[in-house]
Amino acid sequence: MTELRHVGDDGDEPRCAVCGGPAAGPCASCRRFVCGDCSVLTEGGVELWAICVRCDRRKGRSLRGGWGLVALWLVGLLVALALFAGASLWLLG
């Protein structure tokens, strides 16, 4: 355990990874729990996401890296399906 607990605190409430206060939710980038004071909202996109100030300083407010990984995964899946279809046509034809 890396944080201090108050007497009578049962530990059910998640704590902020930056300041130690009560956490509001996880960072959308690193998944660490952060409070409202230690998080910033992302700009753009369909939904608003909160990221911690550490990720904001390190990578900025963009979640583009995560979406790029999803797109790369989908392209890889389509290429694998195309190779499978080509191989099956070659073997059968």
WOZI-V262821 format. One record per residue. N is the residue number from 1. RES is the residue in one letter. PHI is phi in whole degrees, -180 to 180 (* if undefined). Layout:
n-><N,N>
res-><RES,RES>
phi-><PHI,PHI>
//
This chain:
n-><1,2,3,4,5,6,7,8,9,10,11,12,13,14,15,16,17,18,19,20,21,22,23,24,25,26,27,28,29,30,31,32,33,34,35,36,37,38,39,40,41,42,43,44,45,46,47,48,49,50,51,52,53,54,55,56,57,58,59,60,61,62,63,64,65,66,67,68,69,70,71,72,73,74,75,76,77,78,79,80,81,82,83,84,85,86,87,88,89,90,91,92,93>
res-><M,T,E,L,R,H,V,G,D,D,G,D,E,P,R,C,A,V,C,G,G,P,A,A,G,P,C,A,S,C,R,R,F,V,C,G,D,C,S,V,L,T,E,G,G,V,E,L,W,A,I,C,V,R,C,D,R,R,K,G,R,S,L,R,G,G,W,G,L,V,A,L,W,L,V,G,L,L,V,A,L,A,L,F,A,G,A,S,L,W,L,L,G>
phi-><*,-105,-130,-79,-115,-78,-64,87,-81,-85,81,-74,-87,-67,-110,-67,-74,-95,-111,89,-77,-62,-83,-93,169,-83,-69,-70,-98,-104,69,-78,-74,-137,-91,-67,-76,-102,-131,-129,-89,-73,-107,84,86,-80,-115,-92,-125,-100,-125,-74,-66,-64,-68,-64,-70,-81,-117,86,-88,-84,-105,-60,-61,-67,-69,-64,-66,-64,-64,-63,-63,-65,-64,-61,-65,-66,-65,-63,-65,-65,-64,-64,-66,-64,-67,-70,-67,-66,-71,-86,-102>
//
